[in-house]
Amino acid sequence: MASAWDIIGKASATQRGTPFSPGTQGEATVAALREFVSNNGEGLILVLEADIVTSVAKGDEYVVDLVANKTAKTIVQKPGTRVSSVFMLNKHKAAPGAAKAMLLSILGENEATLTPESWSELVQLAKADDGKALKGIRFGFDTYAHKTKEGKTISLVRYSHIEQTDEEITKAANGS
C-alpha cells in the first residue's frame, strides 16, 4: 500500500487552498488572481487568493444541506488566513459569470457601464503577473448556501467593493 507521501508526491501542487468559511462574512484583501489549466482535463480554472482581514459568524450554525435542513457549527477564520475562491470555467456553466461578477464587485465596477475598452483594461490588470495590480485591494465577502440542480448544497460567496485610496491598497499589498 502506498504511503500518504507517495500519493502526495505523485500529485501536482495546486496551491488552491482553503475556501471562505461557510456561514461567515467579513473583509479580505486580494493576494493574487491565478489562471490554471486543470491537470485532470477539466479545463481552465481561475483562482482568487485572498487574506482574511475580518471574519464573523452570521450565526452559531450554517446550513450544510438545504434539502434535509442540516446545519454545522460556524467556524470563523483568523485575520491573515489565506483563502481562495475557485472558478472552474469550463466545468461549471455559471463559473465564468460568477468570476466576472467577483472581479467587477471587488473593483467597484458596474457591468452596465463597461465598454469593451474598459473591460479589456480590467482584464489586462487581472491577468498580468497573477493579478499583481489587484494585490492589496480590500473587499467584502458574504458566504451563503446554494442548492445545485443536483440537489447538493454548496457554499458560495458574494463579493462587495470597499472604497480605499491607492495608498491604502499599496500599504496592504506590502503587508503593512
SVG drawing of the C-alpha trace seen along z (x, -y; Angstrom):
<svg xmlns="http://www.w3.org/2000/svg" viewBox="-35 -58 42 60">
<polyline fill="none" stroke="black" stroke-width="0.4" points="0.0,0.0 1.3,-3.4 2.1,-5.9 0.4,-9.3 3.7,-10.8 3.8,-8.6 0.3,-9.8 1.2,-13.4 4.4,-13.1 2.6,-11.9 0.2,-14.9 0.7,-18.3 1.0,-21.1 -2.2,-23.1 -2.0,-25.7 -5.7,-26.3 -6.1,-26.5 -8.8,-26.9 -12.3,-28.3 -14.0,-31.1 -15.6,-29.6 -19.3,-28.9 -21.7,-30.9 -19.3,-33.9 -19.0,-37.4 -16.2,-39.9 -13.4,-41.6 -10.3,-40.3 -7.5,-41.6 -6.6,-40.3 -3.3,-38.3 -3.4,-37.0 -5.6,-36.1 -4.2,-33.0 -5.2,-31.2 -4.5,-27.5 -5.2,-24.7 -6.6,-21.7 -4.3,-18.7 -7.3,-16.3 -9.0,-17.6 -11.5,-20.0 -10.3,-23.0 -9.4,-26.5 -9.5,-27.4 -9.4,-30.9 -8.4,-31.2 -8.8,-34.3 -6.4,-34.1 -7.1,-36.5 -6.1,-37.1 -8.8,-37.4 -8.9,-40.8 -12.0,-40.2 -14.4,-37.3 -17.5,-37.0 -20.1,-34.2 -23.6,-35.1 -25.0,-32.7 -23.8,-29.9 -24.5,-27.4 -24.6,-27.4 -26.7,-25.2 -24.8,-22.2 -27.9,-20.6 -30.8,-22.8 -33.0,-19.8 -32.5,-17.9 -32.2,-21.2 -28.9,-20.0 -26.5,-22.5 -23.0,-22.6 -21.1,-24.9 -19.8,-28.0 -16.0,-28.5 -14.5,-31.9 -11.1,-32.4 -8.4,-34.3 -7.0,-37.5 -4.2,-36.6 -5.7,-33.2 -5.1,-32.7 -8.3,-31.7 -9.4,-31.1 -12.3,-31.0 -12.0,-28.6 -13.9,-29.1 -13.9,-26.0 -14.6,-28.0 -15.1,-25.0 -16.7,-22.6 -19.5,-24.7 -21.8,-26.8 -22.2,-29.5 -18.5,-29.9 -17.5,-32.5 -20.3,-34.8 -19.5,-34.3 -15.9,-35.1 -16.8,-38.2 -19.2,-39.3 -16.4,-38.7 -13.9,-40.8 -16.3,-43.7 -17.6,-43.7 -14.1,-43.8 -13.1,-46.6 -16.4,-48.5 -17.3,-48.4 -20.7,-48.1 -21.2,-45.8 -23.8,-48.1 -21.3,-51.0 -18.4,-48.9 -17.2,-49.5 -15.2,-46.8 -12.1,-49.0 -12.6,-49.4 -13.3,-45.6 -10.1,-44.9 -8.1,-47.2 -9.6,-45.4 -8.7,-42.0 -5.1,-43.2 -4.8,-44.3 -6.2,-41.0 -4.1,-38.8 -0.7,-40.4 1.7,-38.7 -1.0,-36.8 -3.1,-39.9 -0.3,-41.8 -2.0,-45.1 -5.0,-44.0 -2.9,-42.9 -3.9,-44.7 -7.4,-45.7 -9.8,-45.2 -13.2,-43.8 -16.2,-42.5 -17.4,-38.9 -20.6,-37.1 -20.9,-33.4 -24.3,-31.8 -25.8,-28.3 -26.9,-27.5 -28.7,-24.4 -27.4,-23.0 -29.6,-21.4 -28.5,-18.1 -29.8,-19.0 -26.4,-19.3 -25.8,-22.2 -22.7,-24.3 -21.3,-27.5 -21.0,-30.4 -19.5,-33.9 -20.9,-37.4 -18.2,-40.0 -18.5,-43.7 -16.4,-46.8 -14.8,-48.7 -13.6,-52.3 -10.0,-52.8 -7.2,-55.1 -4.2,-54.0 -2.1,-54.5 -4.2,-52.1 -4.1,-49.5 -0.3,-49.8 0.2,-49.6 -2.0,-46.4 -0.2,-44.9 3.2,-45.4 1.8,-43.8 1.9,-47.0"/>
</svg>
